[in-house]
Amino acid sequence: MNKIITIALIPYAFFCLLVFSFENSMVFYPDQRSLKYCPRVFQMGGELIEDKKNNAYYYLRKVPEAKGTLVHFHGNAGNACDRYFVLDRLKDQHFNIILAEYPGYGGLVGDLGEKEILQGADNLFLSLESKGMDNSVYLFGESLGTAVSTYIASKKPIKGLILQSPFTTLSDVGQHHYPILPVRWLMTNKFPLKVWAKKVNSQVLIIHGDKDRVIPFRFGKEAATYFPKSTLFKKIEGRGHNDLVSSHVFWKEVYEFLK
């Protein structure tokens, strides 16, 4: 019997290794169009910052007498140009707005991966420090960007953290979608949000749709339990993963938090 089981496990193990050899292409869906071609951001007053010294690339819209700076980290698909609506929705909030970009996205040189994305976030904050914009910072993470935002918040004294559809770890979400595979063991892009959350000292707002099938609602509820300070958790009924930002309730919660 043991011999039969061993023989049966060989093709399964080969299949698992084959699947995870394509992990990056299953996790990241970057839009490689250059950030230089984004008329909607430019029309809304944003400019492309190419800080080659710190190897940081992002859109920035500055406003007079800003209350602070809000940095937005997008999800695993598209690029920063696609998040032009953040500039529109926050146009009356008197914050400098930054749309952050990751290595390997938006025509930027770099490999795709957790290590590279986190390094890109660190580089962005080096750029902010060089510009004297590292005070009164709010972070706004979307999906994959919730882990990136939480990572930075665990290291920096930020003012507030907004998380749109967060998870515990990306490998937990992967395990949910592929229950027959040993995702938690083999996945390299784990993005352990729940580990970083324990070191966050700022106020936190989490917003999650109860119909989310990409990152199910229960992951957001559990993620909230790992932050040491009280966390505002808002459920948006009838919304999923990709239509959450079209809800007026979503933005109402964001505006209230920024006050």
Secondary structure by P-SEA (a helix, b strand, c coil): caaaaaaaaaaaaaaaaaaaaaccccccccccccccccaaaaaabbbbbbcccccbbbbbbbbccccbbbbbbbcccccccccaaaaaaacccccccccccccccccccccccaaaaaaaaaaaaaaaaaaccccbbbbbbccaaaaaaaaaaacccccbbbbccccccaaaaaaaaccccccccccccccaaaaaaaacccbbbbbbbcccccccaaaaaaaaaacccccccccccccccccccccaaaaaaaaaaac
